[in-house]
Structures are given as structure tokens and as C-alpha cells.
Amino acid sequence: MTLEIIVFTLAILLGIVIYWRESKSNRIYRFFNTVMHSKELQMKPENRKGFVHRQPFLMRLVWITLVFVIAGAIISFATPVNVFVQYFVSAIVGTLIGTYIASLFFFTSEGLKAENIKKNMKDAYNKGRDFVEDITEEDTPESAPEPTEKTETEDRPSARERLKNKGMIK
């Protein structure tokens, strides 16, 4: 049980490192993308997607499982140590959790950058100022409409009276 907890903790850290590396540069994913796809289907240069960075859950699970299957095969062929299934599964789950923890930190750090804070504060200030101006505006005597004489169109009956006259309401 202790070894399983250690593997799980190390896998969480590995997931954080993998996500952080892919958020900085996705060269390996871009290489495989150019090898496997035609020119029209290749990803654009501004696309930041990687094996785990900006991928849905199922694709993250597939790529992480593939990495651990390859690593387990290499370890079992190169050494006499058998990779136990429980450590294998805890490493996959820990790595997935680590990638989501890292993505949580990246999302919050992007929102806390100085430019974003200044922009959001300026927007909030402008919206608040406009709201206060709308509330405190008073009708000045110059902008108040002057009473005029009623014309024939203004003397017509109300909508309720017209509906009564047509017999639609009582």
C-alpha cells in the first residue's frame, strides 16, 4: 500500500510536469501531426494543442495509457521486474489528476496576470460609472417635454375601451 501511494504521488507530479512542458512547447505533438497527416489536415502554427494540453478527457486517457503501456513493456523486457497492474493503474490515474491540477493552476494564473487585472478593473470602473450616471441623471427643465394641446389622434379611446367596443372583452 505504501509503494502504491508513492507511485500515485509521483504520477501526480509527473502529470503536472507533462502538462507544464506541453503548455510551453508542443514540438513532439506537432512532429507526429506532420508525420501522420496530409498538408491540408495538419494543425496550424498558432494551435497550442498537445498530447494532454487542451485535449478532452478521453484523449488524455488514451495518450497517458499508451505512454505507460510502452514504459511497462520496456521495463518488463529490460529487467526481471514485473510491473504490477495496481501500480500501473494508480500511475495512470495519478497522471490524469496531475494534468487537471496543472490546468487549474494555468487557468488561474492566466486570469491573474497584471494586464488582465488592469483591463478587468478598467472595464468594471467604466460600467460602474455609467451605471451611476444613469441613476443620478435628473430631468432638467430644458429636457422636460412641454405640454401641448391635444390633437384628434390623442383623443381616441384607450386600447381597453376599443376592445370593449369590438365586443372582445366585457
Secondary structure, DSSP 4 states (H G I P E B T S, - for coil): -HHHHHHHHHHHHHHHHHHHHHHH--HHHHHHHHHHS-TTTSPPTT----SSTT--HHHHHHHHHHHHHHHHHHHHHHSSPPPPHHHHHHHHHHHHHHHHHHHHHHHHHHHTSHHHHHHHHHHHHHHHHHHHHHHH----TTTSPPP----TTTTSPPHHHHHHHHTS--
